[in-house]
Amino acid sequence: MKKVTFKKSDALHYFGPRNVDLAKVLGVTPQAVGRYGEYVPELQAYKLRDMLQERLVEIELQEAILRKLKPSSEIQ
């Protein structure tokens, strides 16, 4: 299996701009997030990857539902 890497800056972009936001998502302390280097630790990176995949599936489902509800002339 390919090793998952996740830049801390990308994680903050997707999950909140502050260490405390990322800490809440990961279930760790803000101090722990503050100690991350350029990359999130591997176990946390797997968690973030899975969370993003779940969000993408939710978005795709929402868009599919909206397409069914709106006439095709209203979809941009």
BELTA-V872354 format. One line per field, one symbol per residue. ss: DSSP state (H for helix, E for strand, L for the rest). burial: b if it has 16 or more other ideal C-beta (glycine too) atoms within 10 Angstrom, else e. Layout:
BEGIN
ss = ???
burial = ???
END
This chain:
BEGIN
ss = LLLLLLEHHHHHHHHLLLHHHHHHHHLLLHHHHHLLLLELLHHHHHHHHHHHHHHHHHHHHHHHHHHHHLLHHHLL
burial = eeeeebebeebbeebeeebebbbebbebeeeebeebeeebbeebbebbeeeeeeeeeeeeeeeeeeeeeeeeeeee
END
